[in-house]
Amino acid sequence: MKLWGGRFTKETNELVNNFNASISFDQRFYKQDIEGSIAHVSMLAKQNIISQNEKEEIVQGLQGIKVDIENGILCIDELHEDIHSFVEANLIDRIGEAGKKLHTGRSRNDQVALDMKLYTRDEVTEIDSLLKELLATLLTAMENHIETFMPGFTHLQKAQPITLAHHLGAYFEMFKRDRNRLHDIYERINYSPLGSGALAGTTYPLDREYTAALLNFYGPTLNSMDSVSDRDYLIELLSALSTIMMHLSRFSEEIIIWNSNEYQFIELDDAYSTGSSIMPQKKNPDIAELVRGKTGRVYGSLMSLLTTMKGIPLAYNKDMQEDKELTFDAIDTVKGCISLFNGMISTMTFKKDIMESSAKNGFTNATDAADYLVNHGVPFRDAHGIVGQLVLYCIEKNIALDDMTLEEYKRISPVFEEDIYEAISLETCVNKRTTIGAPGKEAMEKVINVYKEYLNNYQK
């Protein structure tokens, strides 16, 4: 069934039909299409545009189609151009003449705009839930590793000692911002285009506020031309999804490094690792590598839609059909990556001894040695130079700062006393950093409590 054709004298070329059709991918929002149609006919009856009996027939018919699709009794075939024509054709087959009134006061343009908004709104909520689960996993790990020491890095060089809780907290902040972005997008999505018609509304006395309320929108959109041609919310969503993937990719990169033979900071669970077809000793971090790889795929969807939209005049143009496959693929990719990543993180084993040893052997306490001198009256610039000499001495002797004797310290600066060893211990280096946001135990406990309250109270 076509929703058009009276003006044409020839059948559409089969290749054109295939090229034009969208049912192969837009069938995934059959629920939203039926939900929107039920709201639309409910409003038509309220406004006396159709009768109550016709409304009840249509609603029952639509509900029956939904049930039959979900039970596998009714299969969505690709003989129809799109999901809208599929639903309408089946409705007419089932209830007859009343089904032909379904499309009264509505265009396919505002219908597809509505379906896509409803679908996207549902998916934003689901992605937000997945991120919340990931944050809960990270928070559990943070609570368990407040005193797990490790090196912090800049330029991929060991810099200062931190804790694993502090390191994981950085990703907690990233994914928390991702949730905030999704919340902002939800707020802008949540206005109904239904009733905008093809681009200029309709002469029927539609009650757009009523259909918006039935569909849990904040209200109707205020410009019918923009309503049917707006894809900003999808571009925003793809941008937010790209940022989520960037964060997952950064974390994946660290997991890949930590899993290497050179670092050995972690042990991946067998369920989230793979082996080699030729090297029996290998245990590969394929999940992390695939997440890192799929990031470019989501970026591609964003750039593709931006490129599609950049030259389109008002109002609707068929180019906009390209939004769906891109968005569907990006949503599926992100949801799959978050779920797998969460499973990988929750089953990962952290090797505390190796992480602590790495922090001790990388001169991560050099800044604290300089601070020790400053606290004993040495100007920081001089202290910086003195500790640089200490590090050079240790490199030549192949020892750590902790391994130097007090006599060796005093040869370089007489200011050093026995208390230098306590000053540069990992525990002191970390736990003296008590300002909010720092890795010290006191500061981390405060932050963890804030995160717990956030997860308990944050509402989408």
N, C-alpha and C positions, 0 to 999 in steps of 0.2 A: 504493500500500500504506500502511495506517495501522499504527502500532505499538500501537494500542488499538482498541476498538470492540465487544468481546464483551458489554459491559454495556448497549449502546445498542440501541434498537429502531427508530430512524429514522436516515436518512442526514443528515449535517451539511449545513446550508444552504450553498449555494455561496459566498455572500458571506462566511459565517463561515469556510469553508475558506480562502478567499483572504486574509481578514484575519488568520487564525491562522498561515498558512504562513510559513515562513522560508527556504525553499529558494532563493528568488531572490537572497538574499545570503549564507546560510551555506554555499552550495556552494563558496565559495572555500577552505574548509578540508577538502575531500575527502581530501587527503593525510594530514592529521592524524587524521581520522576512521578511515581505513584503518590508519594506524600504530598508533593506540590499540587498535583491534579485534584486530590481530595480536598485540599484547602481551597482551591480555585472554584470547584463546583459547589462547595459549601457556601462560599460567598455569593455565587451566582443565584443560588436559591434564596439566600437572605435578602438579596436585592430584587427578588421576583423576576429575574431574567430567565430562569428556568423554574419549573415547579418542584415542590418538595418530593413528589413521587419520582421525578426524573433524577433528582439529586440522589435519593436513596438507591435507585437502580444503579446509577453510575458508581457510587461509592462501594456498594456491595460487589459490583463487577470488578472494580479496581482491586479491592481487597482479595477477591478470589484469584485474580491474576498473580498477585504478589505471593499468596500462599502456594499456588501451583508452581511458580518458578522456584521457590525455596524448597519445595518437596520434590523437585525434578520431574513433575508431571508435565509442565510446560517448558520446553526448551527454547531459548532465545536463538532464532535462526538469523542468518545474514541475508535473507531475501528482502528484508526491509532496509530502508536507507539509514535509519537511526533508531534508538531505543524509544523515542517519542512515537514514531509511526508504528512500531511494533506493539506498544501498549495500546494505542488507540485502535489499531486494526483488530486486535484480540478482543477489546472491549465491545466493539461494534458486532463482531461475530457472536458474542455471548449475550448481549442485551438488545441488539437491534438499533432502532431509530434513536433511542435516548443517548446511545453512545456517540452519535454524531454531534451532539451538543457539547461535548467535553471541551472542544477548542473555542467555544464562544468567548469573545472578548480577550483572546490570548493569541500571541504570535509564537512561532517556534523560537524567535530571538529572545523574548523574555523568558520563555520556558527553559531553554538551555542555560541562560544566565542564572536562573533560579536553581536548576539542578546542580550546576557546577558550584554555586555558593553553598548549597546545602551539603554537598559531598565534601567540599573543602573544609567547611566548618566542622564536620564530623571527624575528618582526618587530623585537623589541627588539635582537637581534643584528645585523640588517641596518641598522637606523637607526644603531646605534653605528658600524658600518663606514662609513656615509656621513659621519658626523660626523668620523671619523678622516681621511677623504679631504679634507674641508674644512679641518681643522686642518693637514694637510700643505701644502695650497695657501697658507694664511695664513703658515705658517712660511717657505716659500720666498720669499714677498713680504717678510716681515720681514728675512730675510737680505740681500735685495737693496736694502733701504731703511733701513739703519741710520743713514746720513748724509743722508737726504732730510728736510730741515727743513720744518716746517709749523706753523701756529698750533694750539695747544690751546685748547679753548673751555670756558667755563662760562657758563650762561645764554644760550648761542649767541652770546656775545661773545668776541672774541679775548682770551685770558688770558695764556698763557705759551708760549714756543716749545717744541716737542717734535719728535720725528721720526715719520715714517710708521710705522716699525717699532714704536715705542712705542704708537701709536694702534691698530694692528692687533693688538698684543699684548693689549690690553684685551678684544678679541673672542675671542682665543685662550683667555683665562681663562674667559670665559663658556661657550664651547662645551666646554671641558674639564670644567667643572662639570656641564654637561648629560650628558656621558658618565658621570660619576660617579653621577648620579641614575639613569640607565638601568641601571647596574651594580647599584645598590641594589635597584631594582625586580626585576631578574632574580633576585637572591638570594631575594626573597620569593615570586616566582612559582613557583620551582622545587621545589614539593612537589605530589605527585600526588593528585588527588581520586578517581581510579579505585578502585572498590570501596566507595564511600560509599553506593551505591544511591540510592534516591529521597530519603532523608534519614536513615535509621536502619541503614545497612549491610545485611547479608544473612545468612541462616543457612548459606549455602554456605561451606565452609572455604577462603576466598580467601587468597591470599598477596599482600598489598598491597605488601610490601617488594620482592617479585620483580618485579611489574609496574612499580613505580617505578624500579627499577634498569634494566629493559629500555628504559624511555623516558628514561633519563638524568636522572631527578629525584634530588634529594638524599634523598628518602624520601617516605612517604605523609603526607597531612594527618592531623591527630589528632582532628578532630571532624567527624563525617559531616554534621551539620546545617549547620555553617559551610562545609564543603567545597562543597556544592551551591548555596549562596546567597551566597558571597563574590564581590563585585565590587570590593573595595578595590584590587586590583592594577590593574584597568582605570582606576579613578579616579586612582590614582597615575600610571599611564602617561599618561593624558590631561592631567594636571597637568604632567608633565615635557614632553610634546609642546607644551603651551601655552607653557611657559617657553622651549623651543627657538624657537618661532615669535616670541615676544617679542624674543629676541635677534636673530633674522633680521630682524625688522621694524625694530628700532633701527638696525641696520647698513644696511638698505635706505633708511631715512630719510636717513642721512648720504650714501649714494651719490646719492640723488635731489638733495640739496642740492649736493654736489660736482659733479654733472653740469650744474647750472644755468649759464646764461650769466654770472651774476654771480660765480660761484666759478671754474668751469672748471678744477677740480683734476684731473679725470679725463676720459678719453675711453672711452666704452663701445664694445666691439666691435660691428660691424654685425650679427653673428649673434645678439646679445643685446639688440637695440634694435628699435624699430618707427618707422614714419613717420606722418605725418598724411594724411588723405584730402583735405585742402584746402590745407594749408600745406606747400609743398615743402621748406622749410628745416628742418623739425622732425626731431629724432632723439630719440625719447622713451625714458625708462628704464622701460618697461612691466613688465619682469621684477621689478624692485625694487618697483614700485607694486603688482603683483599679490601678491607675497609679503607686503607690508604689509597688503593687503586681506584675504588669506586667513587672517591671524592671528585675526581675529574669528570665522571659521568654526570653527577648532579650539577657541577659547575656548567657543564655543556647545556643542560636543560635551561638554566637561567639565561645564558648568553643567547641561546636559540630563540627564546620567547622575547627577550629584549629586541633582538634583531627583527623578529616578525612584526612587532608592534610599532617599530620606530617610524614607519612611513604610511600608516593606515589612517585615512581620513574618516571623519564621522559619517555614518554611525557604524552599524555592523558590516563587516566584510568577511568573506569565507575564509580568508587567511587565519582568522581567529580560531578556527577549528583545530589548528595546530597546537593550541594550548593544552589539549587534553592528554595526548600520549606523553608529552614531555612531563607534565605535572604528575600523571599517574606513575610513571616510571621513577621519578624522583622521590615521590612519597613511598613507594614500595621499597626502593633502595635504602632510604633513611631508616624506615621502620625495621627492616631486616638487619641493618648494620647496628642499630642501637640495641636490639634484642640480643644479637650474637655477642656484641661487645660486653654487654652486661653479664652474660653467662661466662665469658672468658675472665672478666675481672673478678667475679664472685668465686671462681674456683682456682684462682691463681695463688701460688705459694710464694711468699716473700722470704728471701734468705737473709735474715737479720744480721748474722755474723759477718757475712761477706759485705753487706752494705756498710756496716760500721767500720770494718777493716779498710774499705775503700776510702771512707771519709778521713780516717786517721793517716792514711799513706799519701794523701794528695795535697798536703800543706793547707788544708782548708781552715786550719786554726791560725794562719799567719796574720790575718787582720786582728785577731784577738791578742796576739803577741805584741803587735804594734800598739793596740789600745792599752795594754799593760804598761808599756813604756810611757805613754801619754799620761796615764793615771799616776805615774811616778815623776811627773814634771818634765818629760822630754817633749819638745815640740813635735807635732805629728809628722812634719816633713822629714825631720831627723829620724824619728822612729821608723818611718817607712823605709828609709835607707838602711838602717840597722837590721831590720827584719829581712830585707832583701839579701844582706850579707849572710844572715843565718840560713836562709833557704839555699843559697849557693853553697855554703859549707855542707849542709845536709845532702845536697845532690852529689857533691864530690865524695862524701863518706857513705852514700847510699843508706841514709838513716832518716827517720822522721824527727820533727821538732821535739816530740815527746821523748826521744831516745838520747838527746844531748845531755851531757852532764852539766851540773851547775858551773863547773870550772870552764867548760867550753863556752857556755853562755857569757860568763864574765870576761872571757878573752875578747869578745866582740863588744860587750858593753857592761861596765861595772854596775849598772843600775839593776840588773837582774838579781833576784834573790830566790830562795827556795819556793816561794809562793807562785812562781811562774808556772809550775807544773799543774797546779790547780786551775790557774787562769786560762790555760790552753787545753784543758781536758774537754772532750766533746760535750759532756754534760753541762759544764759551765758555759762553754761557747754558745750552746743552744739555749739553755734555760735562763741565761742572763738577758736574753732578748724578750722582754716582757711587754713591749708596746703592742697594741692590738694589730693583728695582721702578721706578727712575727712568729717564728717557730717555737718559741719557748713554751714549756708545758702549761704554765699559767694562762698565757695568751691563747693557746690552742684550745684549752678547755672552755674558755669563754666563747670562742668562735663556734665550737662544736655545739654548745648550748643554743646559740643563735640559729645554727643550721637545723637543729632538732625542732625548734619552734617554727621555723620557716616551713619545714616539711609537714608539720602537723596542722598548720593554720592556713597555708597558701591555698587559695581557691582560684580555679580557672575562671 
